[in-house]
Amino acid sequence: MSGLFGGTGGCGMIGQTVININAGGRGRLSGIMTAITLLTFILFTDKLIEQVPIAALVGVMFMMVIETFAWSSFRIMRKIPKTDAFVLVIVSAVTVIYDLAIAVFVGVIISALVFAWENAKKIRARKRVKDDGTKVYEIWGPLFFGSITAFNDKFDAKNDPDRVEIDFVESRVSDHSALEAIFNLVEKYEAEGKSIKLKHLSEDCKELLYKASPKFRAVIIEDIDDPRYHLAADPNVLLNLFQNINCSL
């Protein structure tokens, strides 16, 4: 159906498409002729195709493979990211062992997992200094075993001022490795004789830190609300809110 409308088949038709293009067929008519020719071979001339020696067909397949394979991939293998090179090798191997459709499916899955992992490791720290000289680190991104290295690189315990705050309002602590990273960071600042405060930590994280060391009760700021998660539980508050909205409209 694709060929009859001037298109070109994909996946299983890649070999025929490459041969067609290398023979100079680049217009819509070439796609239509390819489709009609294949349809004719399958429906009417299959007995004639069977008379072609297997050795000749093998030679044709070898030439098709030579023309289809992107030999330039070997030149760029060391220049592209390792994950891309890994996907390239896996897709090529799966294509040989199974078929191209499965190889494309596997390649998409691996690329998606790599993309998710690389983005999950990205953690940022926005730094600012208050009027009283306190330096604030606002953490953005998930904190887990894959991002703790980047998390630790954000801080400079030796050169920071005497008072430091770490705000986790845009970050969530995900595992034990993250808790260990927070614990070691506090130890490092205290070893430098500096005051460090933690705020907007999740409840489960605070509970684990309290169990790890009682001194965290003086480090974690408890009497502070998370501005991102207010809940209006009082019906009168909700009623006043809606009345204000109606008056504004």
C-alpha beads as a LAMMPS data file, in Angstrom:
LAMMPS data file: protein, C-alpha beads

249 atoms
248 bonds

1 atom types
1 bond types

-500.0 500.0 xlo xhi
-500.0 500.0 ylo yhi
-500.0 500.0 zlo zhi

Masses

1 110.0

Atoms # bond

1 1 1 0.000 0.000 0.000
2 1 1 2.875 2.376 0.784
3 1 1 4.532 1.684 -2.569
4 1 1 1.353 2.147 -4.587
5 1 1 1.139 5.697 -3.248
6 1 1 4.769 6.440 -4.098
7 1 1 6.193 5.677 -0.660
8 1 1 8.957 3.301 0.339
9 1 1 8.652 0.456 2.803
10 1 1 10.736 0.400 5.954
11 1 1 12.168 -2.273 8.258
12 1 1 12.039 -5.450 6.119
13 1 1 12.215 -3.355 2.932
14 1 1 15.436 -1.568 3.829
15 1 1 17.557 -3.874 1.688
16 1 1 15.385 -3.430 -1.408
17 1 1 15.196 0.300 -0.745
18 1 1 18.989 0.663 -0.622
19 1 1 19.383 -1.279 -3.874
20 1 1 16.688 0.859 -5.475
21 1 1 18.334 4.120 -4.387
22 1 1 21.816 2.980 -5.451
23 1 1 20.368 2.102 -8.865
24 1 1 19.201 5.710 -9.228
25 1 1 15.564 5.271 -8.282
26 1 1 14.825 8.273 -6.034
27 1 1 11.399 9.461 -7.167
28 1 1 7.864 8.329 -6.399
29 1 1 7.762 6.198 -9.540
30 1 1 10.630 4.082 -8.247
31 1 1 8.663 3.265 -5.089
32 1 1 5.599 2.307 -7.132
33 1 1 7.662 0.100 -9.474
34 1 1 9.363 -1.584 -6.531
35 1 1 6.021 -2.408 -4.938
36 1 1 4.508 -3.706 -8.214
37 1 1 7.607 -5.797 -8.983
38 1 1 7.652 -7.423 -5.545
39 1 1 3.904 -8.039 -5.743
40 1 1 4.380 -9.687 -9.147
41 1 1 7.195 -11.902 -7.878
42 1 1 5.136 -13.071 -4.905
43 1 1 1.838 -13.733 -6.754
44 1 1 2.784 -14.814 -10.272
45 1 1 6.478 -15.490 -10.827
46 1 1 7.446 -17.380 -7.695
47 1 1 8.250 -20.483 -9.786
48 1 1 10.748 -18.478 -11.840
49 1 1 12.388 -17.049 -8.712
50 1 1 12.845 -20.587 -7.389
51 1 1 15.064 -21.376 -10.398
52 1 1 17.632 -18.755 -9.378
53 1 1 20.603 -20.553 -7.740
54 1 1 20.997 -20.028 -4.006
55 1 1 24.639 -19.077 -4.541
56 1 1 23.562 -16.155 -6.727
57 1 1 21.077 -14.992 -4.105
58 1 1 23.791 -15.225 -1.446
59 1 1 26.015 -13.005 -3.580
60 1 1 23.200 -10.488 -3.930
61 1 1 22.644 -10.530 -0.159
62 1 1 26.353 -9.972 0.487
63 1 1 26.382 -6.979 -1.830
64 1 1 23.252 -5.642 -0.157
65 1 1 24.868 -5.962 3.283
66 1 1 28.026 -4.231 2.072
67 1 1 26.004 -1.363 0.647
68 1 1 23.622 -1.119 3.617
69 1 1 26.101 -1.172 6.494
70 1 1 27.347 2.257 7.593
71 1 1 31.097 1.628 7.500
72 1 1 31.720 5.172 8.684
73 1 1 30.513 4.020 12.124
74 1 1 33.938 2.526 12.812
75 1 1 35.598 5.919 12.275
76 1 1 33.341 7.730 14.724
77 1 1 33.183 4.952 17.341
78 1 1 35.770 6.637 19.566
79 1 1 34.347 10.114 19.057
80 1 1 30.738 9.480 20.092
81 1 1 29.571 8.904 23.699
82 1 1 30.140 5.405 25.046
83 1 1 26.421 4.875 25.512
84 1 1 25.770 5.633 21.837
85 1 1 28.549 3.250 20.819
86 1 1 27.046 0.577 23.078
87 1 1 23.605 1.024 21.497
88 1 1 25.159 0.858 18.029
89 1 1 26.924 -2.442 18.768
90 1 1 23.884 -3.999 20.468
91 1 1 21.515 -3.035 17.634
92 1 1 23.922 -4.440 15.041
93 1 1 24.293 -7.713 16.959
94 1 1 20.541 -8.123 17.511
95 1 1 19.933 -7.423 13.814
96 1 1 22.227 -10.303 12.850
97 1 1 20.879 -12.716 15.472
98 1 1 17.166 -11.902 15.126
99 1 1 15.923 -9.187 12.769
100 1 1 15.877 -5.444 12.311
101 1 1 12.450 -4.922 13.878
102 1 1 13.545 -6.460 17.182
103 1 1 16.869 -4.607 16.977
104 1 1 15.126 -1.241 16.603
105 1 1 12.848 -2.069 19.543
106 1 1 15.833 -3.030 21.733
107 1 1 17.744 0.074 20.657
108 1 1 14.856 2.375 21.555
109 1 1 14.502 0.770 25.006
110 1 1 18.224 1.032 25.776
111 1 1 18.389 4.633 24.555
112 1 1 15.364 5.558 26.688
113 1 1 16.887 3.965 29.792
114 1 1 20.214 5.720 29.208
115 1 1 18.444 9.050 28.699
116 1 1 16.416 8.592 31.906
117 1 1 19.529 7.642 33.887
118 1 1 21.613 10.567 32.615
119 1 1 18.848 13.070 33.370
120 1 1 18.218 11.595 36.821
121 1 1 21.889 12.113 37.720
122 1 1 21.700 15.826 36.949
123 1 1 21.376 17.739 40.184
124 1 1 21.818 21.487 40.510
125 1 1 22.526 23.856 43.350
126 1 1 21.491 27.496 43.125
127 1 1 23.645 29.558 45.432
128 1 1 22.859 32.883 47.051
129 1 1 23.977 34.873 50.080
130 1 1 21.549 36.433 52.565
131 1 1 21.948 39.911 54.033
132 1 1 23.363 38.430 57.236
133 1 1 26.107 36.618 55.311
134 1 1 24.521 33.163 55.369
135 1 1 25.154 31.200 52.198
136 1 1 22.152 29.239 50.923
137 1 1 22.319 26.210 48.630
138 1 1 18.979 25.506 46.938
139 1 1 19.122 21.931 45.666
140 1 1 17.260 20.999 42.467
141 1 1 16.830 17.417 41.313
142 1 1 16.556 13.948 42.897
143 1 1 19.241 12.959 45.367
144 1 1 20.080 9.242 45.117
145 1 1 23.105 7.000 44.637
146 1 1 23.559 8.138 41.038
147 1 1 23.682 11.863 41.842
148 1 1 25.552 12.035 45.150
149 1 1 28.920 12.630 43.422
150 1 1 27.567 15.699 41.645
151 1 1 25.845 16.727 44.900
152 1 1 29.105 16.668 46.862
153 1 1 30.900 18.658 44.162
154 1 1 28.522 21.594 44.671
155 1 1 29.861 22.449 48.134
156 1 1 33.077 24.102 49.275
157 1 1 33.337 23.620 53.009
158 1 1 36.715 25.342 53.343
159 1 1 35.846 28.559 51.519
160 1 1 32.176 28.901 52.495
161 1 1 31.177 31.440 55.185
162 1 1 30.608 30.458 58.795
163 1 1 26.841 29.995 58.322
164 1 1 25.444 27.743 55.596
165 1 1 21.904 26.595 54.791
166 1 1 20.937 23.746 52.458
167 1 1 17.392 23.997 51.122
168 1 1 15.864 20.756 49.765
169 1 1 12.599 22.370 48.688
170 1 1 13.118 21.304 45.031
171 1 1 14.832 18.014 45.836
172 1 1 13.798 14.727 47.350
173 1 1 16.041 12.248 49.157
174 1 1 15.508 8.842 47.576
175 1 1 17.763 6.231 49.195
176 1 1 20.309 5.419 51.912
177 1 1 23.240 6.641 49.805
178 1 1 21.679 10.105 49.748
179 1 1 21.278 10.042 53.532
180 1 1 24.921 9.053 53.880
181 1 1 25.943 11.919 51.602
182 1 1 24.008 14.433 53.755
183 1 1 25.524 12.979 56.937
184 1 1 29.085 13.245 55.566
185 1 1 28.476 16.789 54.354
186 1 1 27.323 17.925 57.780
187 1 1 30.352 16.224 59.348
188 1 1 32.647 18.056 56.915
189 1 1 31.222 21.497 57.726
190 1 1 31.288 20.837 61.450
191 1 1 34.917 19.717 61.178
192 1 1 35.648 23.150 59.686
193 1 1 33.954 24.765 62.685
194 1 1 31.069 26.153 60.644
195 1 1 27.328 26.170 61.273
196 1 1 25.157 24.277 58.787
197 1 1 21.368 24.062 58.707
198 1 1 19.123 21.762 56.667
199 1 1 15.553 22.637 55.789
200 1 1 12.644 21.253 53.782
201 1 1 13.822 17.685 54.278
202 1 1 11.185 15.000 53.871
203 1 1 9.774 13.460 57.031
204 1 1 11.239 10.003 56.407
205 1 1 14.667 11.512 55.739
206 1 1 14.546 13.529 58.953
207 1 1 13.560 10.450 60.920
208 1 1 16.486 8.454 59.545
209 1 1 18.930 11.272 60.225
210 1 1 17.680 11.568 63.788
211 1 1 18.297 7.851 64.244
212 1 1 21.787 8.173 62.781
213 1 1 22.873 10.900 65.196
214 1 1 21.059 12.985 67.845
215 1 1 23.036 16.081 66.855
216 1 1 20.905 16.427 63.729
217 1 1 18.097 17.761 65.888
218 1 1 20.146 20.944 66.166
219 1 1 20.980 20.972 62.454
220 1 1 17.587 20.342 60.837
221 1 1 15.131 23.235 60.884
222 1 1 11.751 21.844 61.944
223 1 1 9.568 24.938 62.402
224 1 1 9.390 25.842 58.723
225 1 1 6.604 25.132 56.261
226 1 1 7.215 23.807 52.800
227 1 1 5.791 26.551 50.541
228 1 1 5.174 24.064 47.711
229 1 1 2.733 21.877 49.624
230 1 1 0.120 23.924 51.487
231 1 1 -3.257 22.262 52.080
232 1 1 -6.462 24.144 52.840
233 1 1 -8.269 21.819 55.233
234 1 1 -10.538 24.381 56.903
235 1 1 -13.906 24.766 55.037
236 1 1 -14.100 28.427 56.065
237 1 1 -10.714 29.062 54.465
238 1 1 -11.888 27.426 51.231
239 1 1 -15.118 29.453 51.287
240 1 1 -13.236 32.724 51.741
241 1 1 -10.869 31.733 48.963
242 1 1 -13.696 31.141 46.494
243 1 1 -15.401 34.388 47.531
244 1 1 -12.198 36.297 46.871
245 1 1 -11.868 34.657 43.460
246 1 1 -15.456 35.594 42.552
247 1 1 -14.911 39.194 43.659
248 1 1 -11.757 39.362 41.550
249 1 1 -13.646 38.066 38.502

Bonds

1 1 1 2
2 1 2 3
3 1 3 4
4 1 4 5
5 1 5 6
6 1 6 7
7 1 7 8
8 1 8 9
9 1 9 10
10 1 10 11
11 1 11 12
12 1 12 13
13 1 13 14
14 1 14 15
15 1 15 16
16 1 16 17
17 1 17 18
18 1 18 19
19 1 19 20
20 1 20 21
21 1 21 22
22 1 22 23
23 1 23 24
24 1 24 25
25 1 25 26
26 1 26 27
27 1 27 28
28 1 28 29
29 1 29 30
30 1 30 31
31 1 31 32
32 1 32 33
33 1 33 34
34 1 34 35
35 1 35 36
36 1 36 37
37 1 37 38
38 1 38 39
39 1 39 40
40 1 40 41
41 1 41 42
42 1 42 43
43 1 43 44
44 1 44 45
45 1 45 46
46 1 46 47
47 1 47 48
48 1 48 49
49 1 49 50
50 1 50 51
51 1 51 52
52 1 52 53
53 1 53 54
54 1 54 55
55 1 55 56
56 1 56 57
57 1 57 58
58 1 58 59
59 1 59 60
60 1 60 61
61 1 61 62
62 1 62 63
63 1 63 64
64 1 64 65
65 1 65 66
66 1 66 67
67 1 67 68
68 1 68 69
69 1 69 70
70 1 70 71
71 1 71 72
72 1 72 73
73 1 73 74
74 1 74 75
75 1 75 76
76 1 76 77
77 1 77 78
78 1 78 79
79 1 79 80
80 1 80 81
81 1 81 82
82 1 82 83
83 1 83 84
84 1 84 85
85 1 85 86
86 1 86 87
87 1 87 88
88 1 88 89
89 1 89 90
90 1 90 91
91 1 91 92
92 1 92 93
93 1 93 94
94 1 94 95
95 1 95 96
96 1 96 97
97 1 97 98
98 1 98 99
99 1 99 100
100 1 100 101
101 1 101 102
102 1 102 103
103 1 103 104
104 1 104 105
105 1 105 106
106 1 106 107
107 1 107 108
108 1 108 109
109 1 109 110
110 1 110 111
111 1 111 112
112 1 112 113
113 1 113 114
114 1 114 115
115 1 115 116
116 1 116 117
117 1 117 118
118 1 118 119
119 1 119 120
120 1 120 121
121 1 121 122
122 1 122 123
123 1 123 124
124 1 124 125
125 1 125 126
126 1 126 127
127 1 127 128
128 1 128 129
129 1 129 130
130 1 130 131
131 1 131 132
132 1 132 133
133 1 133 134
134 1 134 135
135 1 135 136
136 1 136 137
137 1 137 138
138 1 138 139
139 1 139 140
140 1 140 141
141 1 141 142
142 1 142 143
143 1 143 144
144 1 144 145
145 1 145 146
146 1 146 147
147 1 147 148
148 1 148 149
149 1 149 150
150 1 150 151
151 1 151 152
152 1 152 153
153 1 153 154
154 1 154 155
155 1 155 156
156 1 156 157
157 1 157 158
158 1 158 159
159 1 159 160
160 1 160 161
161 1 161 162
162 1 162 163
163 1 163 164
164 1 164 165
165 1 165 166
166 1 166 167
167 1 167 168
168 1 168 169
169 1 169 170
170 1 170 171
171 1 171 172
172 1 172 173
173 1 173 174
174 1 174 175
175 1 175 176
176 1 176 177
177 1 177 178
178 1 178 179
179 1 179 180
180 1 180 181
181 1 181 182
182 1 182 183
183 1 183 184
184 1 184 185
185 1 185 186
186 1 186 187
187 1 187 188
188 1 188 189
189 1 189 190
190 1 190 191
191 1 191 192
192 1 192 193
193 1 193 194
194 1 194 195
195 1 195 196
196 1 196 197
197 1 197 198
198 1 198 199
199 1 199 200
200 1 200 201
201 1 201 202
202 1 202 203
203 1 203 204
204 1 204 205
205 1 205 206
206 1 206 207
207 1 207 208
208 1 208 209
209 1 209 210
210 1 210 211
211 1 211 212
212 1 212 213
213 1 213 214
214 1 214 215
215 1 215 216
216 1 216 217
217 1 217 218
218 1 218 219
219 1 219 220
220 1 220 221
221 1 221 222
222 1 222 223
223 1 223 224
224 1 224 225
225 1 225 226
226 1 226 227
227 1 227 228
228 1 228 229
229 1 229 230
230 1 230 231
231 1 231 232
232 1 232 233
233 1 233 234
234 1 234 235
235 1 235 236
236 1 236 237
237 1 237 238
238 1 238 239
239 1 239 240
240 1 240 241
241 1 241 242
242 1 242 243
243 1 243 244
244 1 244 245
245 1 245 246
246 1 246 247
247 1 247 248
248 1 248 249
